[in-house]
Amino acid sequence: MKNMFRILMWVVLIAVGFIAGVSWKSTDSTATVVTEKGDSAVATSPVNALPSNRRPIAEPEKMTPGELHTISLFENATPSVAFITTTTLRRDYWTRNVTEIPRGSGSAFVWDKEGHIITNFHVIEGADGAQVTLADQSSWEATLVGAAPEKDLAVLKIEAPADLLQPIPVGSSERLRVGQAVYAIGNPFGLDQTLTTGIISALGREINSVGGVPIKDVIQTDAAINPGNSGGPLLDSSGRLIGVNTAIYSPSGAYAGIGFSIPVDVVSWVVPDLIQFGKVNRPVLGVELADQQFTDRFRLEGALIINVIPGGGAEKAGLEGTRRDRYGRLELGDIITAVDDAPITSRADLILVLEKYKAGETVKVRFLRGEEELERDLVLGSTSSR
């Protein structure tokens, strides 16, 4: 009985000691901290008290002038940037019903208040329909006005109210410098209104167009350009258009640090013709040229004339096309080797050289006829009159 009483007393003493200890710790943890604002003590909760080796988290710093500039540029430019989705028609094999299915997507921008929208030709190539979504998320059915596959440019038109259309400010690509800051806005992977920044990495690059003609003086940039950015604007630090994002160099198909943009000076030259004529109104010699594979097969250097168009400048100047003799043997036509002082080594060279001229101007054409080198003055015609 005495042993039971002793055990009970020890249990009571232990319990009382535990309760007293907990009560003392709770009272001690409510510390008084002298604030930096004065000498008066303020009770603080242990949850809010900071360890002695940590400082309070500082409020966010103000944004730098560079950040504010980028934000302003993006907010001013985005109303001019559009998102394009294309569709194609497919007929069901069993029911013969025609359905419209999604085909692809890309970027674009507003050119004028009349509703003309600029994008890459490869964005809408092969599509049966296109829909343009503006920055306010309104969507509009688009019609194709004109295309220049050799420049990878196309013009669409939407019937949207003028107050929803904010034309993009157009700059110049003539005096761009490597190292200059650039800003790309587009819809990579369908994520609309995406901004990436970088610099001009190189100038004077050359890429192949959908039409098989090289595009020269292309801008190379390290601003991230991914699938879906095609057709979107490349801007300078003033928010002006200096290029149209068109391609990337990537083994994987995604961004790898090298993107290409068609210079805006080419856009400013091509787009008015596409709006007015539906195609580029370029000067022409009045000839049909052989494909490059044909001239390569015969190891010819220059642009081989296959046919001379009746009434054109080439016919009036006396140039001759390819024909067969009375025995069916092929007789090669004249091979153009120079226009004025510009050497011509291929079909593409001739097309690019003629871009420097206007219809109605006279040029000196140097060509080979057999083993003989000849030269003629030729008045350039126009594609709009063909």
Wavefront OBJ file of the C-alpha trace (Angstrom):
o trace
v 0.000 0.000 0.000
v 2.860 2.379 0.805
v 4.516 1.500 -2.514
v 1.291 2.378 -4.396
v 1.091 5.708 -2.592
v 4.709 6.552 -3.480
v 4.163 5.713 -7.132
v 1.034 7.876 -7.217
v 2.917 10.790 -5.622
v 5.722 10.544 -8.212
v 3.196 10.577 -11.067
v 1.520 13.691 -9.645
v 4.882 15.471 -9.155
v 5.993 14.659 -12.719
v 2.678 15.914 -14.142
v 2.856 19.170 -12.170
v 6.469 19.725 -13.282
v 5.577 19.167 -16.960
v 2.660 21.635 -16.814
v 4.810 24.254 -15.087
v 7.558 23.886 -17.731
v 5.174 24.329 -20.648
v 3.620 27.403 -19.028
v 7.066 28.993 -18.445
v 8.171 28.397 -22.087
v 4.995 29.976 -23.459
v 5.470 33.090 -21.309
v 9.157 33.397 -22.209
v 8.543 33.080 -26.005
v 6.431 36.249 -26.054
v 9.448 38.523 -26.391
v 9.567 42.258 -26.428
v 11.369 43.742 -29.417
v 12.410 47.360 -29.654
v 11.367 48.704 -33.027
v 13.551 50.897 -35.219
v 10.896 53.608 -35.049
v 11.289 54.299 -31.334
v 12.207 53.032 -27.893
v 8.809 51.618 -26.987
v 8.673 47.835 -26.770
v 6.175 45.917 -28.871
v 5.172 42.332 -28.181
v 5.769 40.083 -31.185
v 4.585 36.607 -31.922
v 7.205 33.879 -32.304
v 5.776 33.208 -35.789
v 6.650 36.730 -36.933
v 10.007 36.954 -35.208
v 12.987 36.505 -37.517
v 16.097 34.502 -36.611
v 18.986 36.721 -35.653
v 20.966 35.701 -38.756
v 18.263 36.717 -41.276
v 17.225 40.140 -42.560
v 13.682 41.166 -43.498
v 12.824 40.604 -47.172
v 13.152 43.899 -49.038
v 10.291 45.264 -51.093
v 10.656 44.762 -54.903
v 12.986 47.274 -56.518
v 11.641 49.700 -59.092
v 11.867 48.534 -62.728
v 14.846 49.746 -64.704
v 14.467 52.174 -67.625
v 15.313 49.285 -69.964
v 12.511 47.149 -68.562
v 10.026 50.005 -68.791
v 11.056 50.628 -72.403
v 10.534 46.971 -73.367
v 7.142 46.875 -71.639
v 6.046 50.053 -73.417
v 7.243 48.754 -76.794
v 5.360 45.474 -76.355
v 2.129 47.146 -75.231
v 2.242 49.591 -78.148
v 3.054 46.923 -80.756
v 0.731 44.067 -79.779
v -2.454 45.679 -81.191
v -0.780 45.429 -84.621
v 0.094 41.717 -84.308
v -2.345 39.002 -85.388
v -2.663 35.226 -85.107
v -3.454 33.128 -88.197
v -5.033 29.685 -88.284
v -5.456 27.890 -91.592
v -7.828 25.112 -92.600
v -8.141 22.638 -95.417
v -11.121 20.778 -96.862
v -11.306 17.018 -96.684
v -13.947 14.724 -98.183
v -15.012 11.665 -96.214
v -14.337 8.492 -98.197
v -17.625 6.803 -97.274
v -20.156 9.625 -96.884
v -18.506 11.981 -99.425
v -19.233 14.819 -97.010
v -16.730 17.687 -97.064
v -15.413 18.847 -93.713
v -13.038 21.654 -92.763
v -10.092 20.582 -90.625
v -7.276 22.614 -89.013
v -4.086 22.757 -91.050
v -1.621 25.061 -89.305
v -1.013 28.379 -87.618
v 1.305 31.348 -87.781
v 1.724 35.029 -87.065
v 0.934 38.185 -89.009
v 0.566 41.945 -88.615
v -1.782 44.716 -89.706
v -0.534 46.710 -92.701
v -3.252 49.366 -93.105
v -6.726 50.494 -92.051
v -8.251 48.759 -95.096
v -7.722 45.388 -93.437
v -4.642 44.131 -95.283
v -2.724 41.584 -93.205
v 0.885 40.557 -93.959
v 2.290 37.093 -93.301
v 4.651 34.516 -94.819
v 3.546 32.704 -97.949
v 4.460 29.352 -96.409
v 2.001 30.006 -93.551
v -0.989 29.950 -95.940
v 0.445 27.758 -98.720
v -1.943 24.941 -99.647
v -4.684 26.124 -97.273
v -8.333 26.326 -98.330
v -9.194 28.936 -95.713
v -7.605 31.261 -93.177
v -8.836 33.007 -90.053
v -7.160 36.061 -88.537
v -7.430 36.728 -84.806
v -6.636 40.290 -83.771
v -5.215 41.422 -80.437
v -8.715 41.981 -78.995
v -9.386 38.247 -79.653
v -11.942 38.956 -82.391
v -11.652 36.541 -85.319
v -12.211 37.311 -88.987
v -12.354 35.217 -92.133
v -9.532 36.213 -94.463
v -9.229 36.183 -98.244
v -5.968 35.952 -100.178
v -5.155 39.185 -102.016
v -1.755 38.308 -103.441
v 1.351 36.202 -102.885
v 5.037 36.277 -103.748
v 6.432 32.769 -103.107
v 9.893 33.900 -104.237
v 9.912 36.377 -101.315
v 7.869 34.189 -98.924
v 5.307 36.962 -98.475
v 1.519 37.011 -98.748
v -1.222 39.587 -98.256
v -4.595 38.673 -96.755
v -7.619 40.903 -96.253
v -10.226 40.956 -93.494
v -13.435 42.993 -93.275
v -12.834 44.332 -89.769
v -13.849 47.829 -88.580
v -11.103 50.417 -88.945
v -11.088 51.124 -85.200
v -9.900 47.528 -84.576
v -7.042 47.843 -87.051
v -3.787 49.419 -85.871
v -1.220 49.440 -88.702
v 2.311 48.630 -87.628
v 4.862 51.491 -87.895
v 7.183 50.707 -90.821
v 10.910 51.382 -90.510
v 13.864 50.737 -92.797
v 16.404 47.934 -93.053
v 18.963 49.914 -95.050
v 21.085 51.070 -92.108
v 20.760 48.226 -89.652
v 23.857 47.315 -87.639
v 25.041 44.047 -86.156
v 24.546 44.217 -82.381
v 21.422 46.362 -82.639
v 18.612 45.355 -80.244
v 15.568 43.688 -81.810
v 12.196 42.467 -80.552
v 10.115 39.649 -82.047
v 6.391 39.291 -81.376
v 4.410 36.284 -82.522
v 2.540 33.127 -81.655
v 5.054 30.299 -81.182
v 3.383 26.902 -80.806
v 0.008 28.686 -80.795
v 0.820 30.799 -77.717
v -0.381 34.210 -78.809
v 1.255 37.582 -78.108
v 4.691 36.261 -77.141
v 7.655 38.643 -76.910
v 11.279 37.611 -77.331
v 14.285 39.905 -77.435
v 17.793 39.730 -78.822
v 20.185 41.423 -81.194
v 20.957 41.427 -84.894
v 23.531 38.657 -85.156
v 24.416 39.146 -88.822
v 23.283 40.923 -91.975
v 23.340 39.990 -95.650
v 22.386 36.354 -95.151
v 20.775 34.348 -97.965
v 18.020 31.744 -97.574
v 15.961 29.783 -100.076
v 12.336 30.797 -100.587
v 9.359 28.534 -101.190
v 9.495 29.624 -104.843
v 13.037 28.333 -105.220
v 14.588 31.795 -105.636
v 17.087 32.876 -102.966
v 16.097 35.740 -100.672
v 19.125 37.958 -100.198
v 20.110 40.467 -97.501
v 18.190 38.523 -94.858
v 18.518 39.573 -91.200
v 19.916 36.988 -88.782
v 18.895 37.359 -85.131
v 19.259 35.473 -81.866
v 15.804 36.571 -80.666
v 13.942 33.310 -80.031
v 11.912 32.369 -83.119
v 9.984 29.098 -83.011
v 7.357 27.380 -85.184
v 4.346 29.685 -85.173
v 6.469 32.857 -85.166
v 6.543 32.812 -88.972
v 4.949 35.935 -90.416
v 5.332 37.960 -87.223
v 7.157 41.294 -87.012
v 10.752 41.947 -86.024
v 10.974 45.411 -84.449
v 13.758 47.847 -83.664
v 14.066 49.670 -80.339
v 11.648 52.345 -81.574
v 8.944 49.744 -82.211
v 9.200 50.043 -85.998
v 9.009 47.088 -88.376
v 12.437 46.108 -89.707
v 11.743 42.524 -90.771
v 9.284 39.656 -91.088
v 10.290 36.530 -89.153
v 10.367 33.698 -91.642
v 12.683 30.822 -90.738
v 14.951 29.244 -88.169
v 18.119 27.225 -88.430
v 17.702 24.233 -86.172
v 18.578 20.540 -86.369
v 15.643 19.768 -84.042
v 13.031 22.077 -85.596
v 12.862 24.291 -82.488
v 14.775 27.395 -81.455
v 18.552 26.955 -81.560
v 19.767 30.549 -81.442
v 19.562 31.404 -85.147
v 16.507 32.959 -86.770
v 15.990 34.791 -90.051
v 13.803 37.743 -91.048
v 12.945 39.171 -94.460
v 14.168 42.808 -94.454
v 11.427 45.425 -94.373
v 12.732 47.193 -97.487
v 11.799 44.063 -99.461
v 8.391 44.021 -97.773
v 7.786 47.691 -98.619
v 8.612 46.948 -102.260
v 6.580 43.737 -102.599
v 3.398 44.459 -100.615
v 2.053 47.425 -102.659
v 2.313 45.297 -105.822
v 0.564 42.379 -104.164
v -2.281 44.651 -103.064
v -2.645 46.241 -106.500
v -1.855 43.372 -108.875
v -1.987 40.216 -106.757
v 1.637 39.512 -107.682
v 4.945 41.347 -107.864
v 4.966 43.731 -110.816
v 8.598 43.126 -111.672
v 10.486 44.120 -114.829
v 10.997 41.289 -117.308
v 13.118 40.588 -120.376
v 10.318 38.866 -122.234
v 11.770 35.344 -122.088
v 11.104 31.992 -120.487
v 14.187 30.572 -118.767
v 15.294 26.970 -118.344
v 15.168 25.387 -114.906
v 18.477 25.368 -113.070
v 18.592 21.560 -113.165
v 18.583 21.712 -116.963
v 21.476 24.179 -117.161
v 23.381 22.228 -114.526
v 22.972 19.051 -116.559
v 24.519 20.727 -119.601
v 27.141 22.416 -117.389
v 26.122 25.872 -118.569
v 26.982 29.054 -116.683
v 24.307 31.682 -117.128
v 20.545 31.844 -117.745
v 19.452 29.750 -120.724
v 16.545 31.086 -122.800
v 13.972 28.398 -123.558
v 11.423 30.598 -125.272
v 11.156 34.227 -126.420
v 7.766 35.813 -125.746
v 6.270 37.424 -128.862
v 6.224 41.214 -128.707
v 8.514 41.365 -125.663
v 11.759 43.247 -125.228
v 13.884 40.162 -125.929
v 12.233 39.501 -129.289
v 12.662 43.135 -130.335
v 16.337 42.960 -129.303
v 16.877 39.846 -131.408
v 17.435 37.226 -128.693
v 16.696 33.595 -129.554
v 15.251 30.668 -127.629
v 15.994 26.953 -127.595
v 14.641 24.910 -130.504
v 15.099 21.669 -132.435
v 16.532 21.477 -135.902
v 15.003 19.610 -138.842
v 16.504 16.359 -137.559
v 15.062 16.760 -134.034
v 18.364 17.699 -132.485
v 18.294 20.234 -129.653
v 19.793 23.633 -130.407
v 20.363 25.644 -127.245
v 19.136 29.198 -127.202
v 21.035 32.277 -126.075
v 22.673 32.066 -122.651
v 22.506 35.381 -120.747
v 25.804 36.041 -118.948
v 25.444 39.682 -117.829
v 22.978 42.549 -117.444
v 24.809 45.874 -117.607
v 27.813 45.250 -115.330
v 26.203 42.511 -113.207
v 27.430 38.978 -114.033
v 24.767 36.282 -114.429
v 25.760 32.743 -113.497
v 22.291 31.250 -112.936
v 18.571 31.766 -113.426
v 18.261 33.056 -109.847
v 20.983 35.665 -110.483
v 19.020 37.114 -113.385
v 15.783 37.342 -111.380
v 17.524 39.125 -108.495
v 19.439 41.537 -110.750
v 16.252 42.639 -112.516
v 14.750 43.683 -109.166
v 17.017 46.748 -109.279
v 15.279 48.059 -112.399
v 11.858 49.334 -113.386
v 9.716 48.434 -116.354
v 10.529 50.673 -119.344
v 14.226 51.055 -118.526
v 16.838 49.995 -121.073
v 19.589 47.552 -120.101
v 22.546 46.041 -121.916
v 22.237 42.268 -122.105
v 25.339 40.213 -122.821
v 24.810 36.620 -123.966
v 26.410 33.632 -125.666
v 25.102 32.292 -128.960
v 27.080 29.181 -129.608
v 30.705 30.219 -129.285
v 30.004 33.885 -130.030
v 29.530 36.545 -127.311
v 27.008 39.237 -128.238
v 25.465 42.303 -126.597
v 22.089 43.979 -127.176
v 20.155 46.922 -125.747
v 16.847 45.684 -124.362
v 13.790 47.590 -123.085
v 12.342 45.908 -119.992
v 8.701 44.961 -119.949
v 6.394 44.396 -116.973
v 4.749 41.327 -115.480
v 1.467 43.274 -115.230
v 1.267 43.468 -119.030
v 1.825 39.741 -119.571
l 1 2 3 4 5 6 7 8 9 10 11 12 13 14 15 16 17 18 19 20 21 22 23 24 25 26 27 28 29 30 31 32 33 34 35 36 37 38 39 40 41 42 43 44 45 46 47 48 49 50 51 52 53 54 55 56 57 58 59 60 61 62 63 64 65 66 67 68 69 70 71 72 73 74 75 76 77 78 79 80 81 82 83 84 85 86 87 88 89 90 91 92 93 94 95 96 97 98 99 100 101 102 103 104 105 106 107 108 109 110 111 112 113 114 115 116 117 118 119 120 121 122 123 124 125 126 127 128 129 130 131 132 133 134 135 136 137 138 139 140 141 142 143 144 145 146 147 148 149 150 151 152 153 154 155 156 157 158 159 160 161 162 163 164 165 166 167 168 169 170 171 172 173 174 175 176 177 178 179 180 181 182 183 184 185 186 187 188 189 190 191 192 193 194 195 196 197 198 199 200 201 202 203 204 205 206 207 208 209 210 211 212 213 214 215 216 217 218 219 220 221 222 223 224 225 226 227 228 229 230 231 232 233 234 235 236 237 238 239 240 241 242 243 244 245 246 247 248 249 250 251 252 253 254 255 256 257 258 259 260 261 262 263 264 265 266 267 268 269 270 271 272 273 274 275 276 277 278 279 280 281 282 283 284 285 286 287 288 289 290 291 292 293 294 295 296 297 298 299 300 301 302 303 304 305 306 307 308 309 310 311 312 313 314 315 316 317 318 319 320 321 322 323 324 325 326 327 328 329 330 331 332 333 334 335 336 337 338 339 340 341 342 343 344 345 346 347 348 349 350 351 352 353 354 355 356 357 358 359 360 361 362 363 364 365 366 367 368 369 370 371 372 373 374 375 376 377 378 379 380 381 382 383 384 385 386
